[in-house]
């Protein structure tokens, strides 16, 4: 057996690596890293980009002198070349993302918009239909505020917020609620609806349409990347150990 790593007084041997990766749940990270390595292999950075990336990481790690960096590298067991690879890796990944989805993200946004729109709504839930109807009429007649009635009668966590929930994606609530909210106007109050064991009263407070701005573009490109990553990892299939020992008892 070959000794390949020493951590303090502990010497790690080749046959232990797979066990340790599994024990510490690091195998998914290794697989993900391998997929990314293959994806970014054809991308490169200019000298200016490399310099900027190194400067940024130096700042994050608070290096003020070359000695600071040297001590950090020694502690990490990392060479200067490996440090540069780690520093520019996010930029290479970003170039890969833009090359693959930069021109597709707007159409993806349009296809996902109904799920990206958000709502703020108020909710009261109770298992008593008669009480639900009474509460609905009291709100409708403006005898008492929705918030006060929610705090007093609602039997879910929304009671602590005066019934207010959100902002959340329109698709987040129960499908029946989602449908009501999607066709509601702000301040529209709906009569009690039966949802399983509950009777619910819902009112739309605010509709927040999704906008294709820089933050949304970033979110969706990252989402497309993660979908791609999931597919690539699935293609790899199960991980198999190819290690074998010459020792009979380990065969």
N, C-alpha and C positions, 0 to 999 in steps of 0.2 A: 504494500500500500504506500502511496505517495503522500507526503505531508505537504500541503499547499498553502496553509494559512495559519498564522499564530495570532491569537487574541489573548493578551496577558500571558497567563501560564498555560492556556488551552491551545493545543495544536490540533487543527482541523485536517482530517485526512480525506482523500478523494471520495471514499465510500460513504462519508457522512454528509456530503453536500446536499444531496437530494432529500435526505431525511430532514435536515435543518431548514431547507427552503419550504418544505411542506409544513413542518411544525410551526414555523413563524408566518405561515400564509403569505410567503413571498413569491411563490411560483407564478401566480397571475401577473405580478409586476414584471417578472423576468420574461414571460411570454409576450406581454405587451411591449416591452422594450425591444424584443427581437423583431416583432412585426414593424415597429417604428424604424428600426435600423434598416430594414429592407426597403421601407417606403421612402426614406430620405437619402438613400445611397446615391442617387443621381443629382442631388441638390448640393450647392456649395455657397459659400459666403465670400464676399469681397474682403480684401485686407481692411478696409474701413469698417465694414460690418463686424469683423472679428474684433477689431480694436474697441469698438463701441460696446460689444457684448462683454468683453473682458473687463472694461471699465465699469460697466453696470454691476457685474458680479463682485468685483473688488469693493464697490461701494456698499453692496448688500452685506458683504462679509466683514466690512469695516477694516479692510487692509489699509494701513497708513504708511507702511514701509515694506520693502522687499522681504525683510526678515519675518514680518507678520505672515506673509503669504507662504514663505518657505516652511515656517513652523506648522501652519495649517495643513499644507500638503503632506508633510511628514506624518502628522497625526492621522490624516485620512488614508495614508498609504497610497497616495496618488502622485503621478508624475505631472510635470508642467503640460505635457502634450495631452494627457487625459483631462486635465483641468480645462484646457481650451476646448476639447471636444464636448465636455459637459456644458460649458458656457455658451457655445453656439448652437447647441441642440435645440432649444426652444425656437430659435430663429429658423432653423432648417425645417422644423415641424410646421411652423407658420407658413413657410414658403410652399410646403407640400399641401397644406390646407387650401391656400389661395389658388394654387394651380389646379386643384381638383374641384373645388366648389365655389370659387370666387364668382364665376359667371352663372352659377346655378342657384345661388342662395335666394335671389329675389323671387324666382318662380316657386321655390320651396316655401318661402314666406307666404305667398298667395295661397298655396295649397293648405297651409297650416293655420291661416289667419283666424278661422273660427275657433280654433283651440287656443290661440294666443291672446284673443280679446279677453279682457278681465272685467269682473263685476265686483261691486260692493253691495251686499244685500243684508237685510234684517230677517231674522228667523225666530219663530217661537214654536216649540214642539211640546206636545202633551199627549198622553194616552187616553184622555177623556174627550170624546167628541163634543159633548155638551159644553164643556169648558172652552174648547177651541172655538166653537161658534160664538160663545159669549164674548170671548176676547176679541174675535174678529169684528163684531159689531161695535164694541167699545172703541176700537181703533178707528173704524170707519166713521163713527159719529163724533170722533175727536173728544171723547169723554176723558181719555187718558192717553199718554204717549206710548208708542210702541216700546220704547226703551224701558220705561217703568214696568210695563206689563211683562216684558221679557225677563226682567230681573226677578219679578215676583213669581211668575208661573212657568217659565220655560224650564224643561227638565234636561237640557243638554248644557255643554260648556259655554254656549253662547249667552247663557244667563249672566255670566260675569262681565260681558261686554255690552250689555243692554240689547242683546240680540244681533249685534252687528258682526258680520263675517266678511273677510276680504281685506284688500283685493285678492281675488283668486281667479284662475282661468275659468271661463264659462263652462268648460267641460269637467271641472273638479266636483261640483255638487252632484247629488243623486241625479240620474238621467231625467227624471220627471221635473225636478227643480231646475235643472239646466235648461230644459225646453221652455219652462215658464219664464225664466230670466232672459232667455235669448229673444223672446217676443215681447218683453215688457218695456214700458216707458218708465223713466225715473219717477219714483214715488207711487208707482202702481202697486196696489195691494191686492193679493189673491186670497179668495176664501179658503178655508181649511181643506187640505188635500191629505189623503190617506197614503202614507209611506210605511209599509210594513206594520209594525206595532204602533206607529206614531200618527198623530194628526198634526200637520204643520201649517203655519201661516207664514207667508213669505212676502217681502216687499223689496223691489229693486230700489237701491239708493243711488247707485252711480254705475254707468257703463263706461268702460275705458277701452276704446279701440286700440288695437296694436298698431304701432308705427314702425315703418321700416327705416329706423335710424341706425347710427353706428353701433349702439349697444345691442340692438336687435340683430343686426348683421353678424356681430361677433358671437352672440348666443347661438344663432342658427348654424353658423359654420362649425362651431364646436359640437353642436348636436349632430350634424351630418358626419363629422369626423368620428364621433363615438359610435354611431350606427355602423359606419364602415369598419371600425375597429372590432366591434362585436362579430360582424360577419367574418372578418379575417381570422379571428381567434377560433371561431367555430370550424372554419375550413381546416385548421391544423389538426383537429381531432384530439383524442386523449393523449396525455403525456406518458411516454414509456421510458423506463429506466433501461439503458443499455450497458450499465456497469455490471461487471462480473468479477468474482474473486477466484483466485487459485486455491483458496482454502475450501476443502470438501464440505465443511459444515455450512458454508455460506452459498453453496451452489443450489 
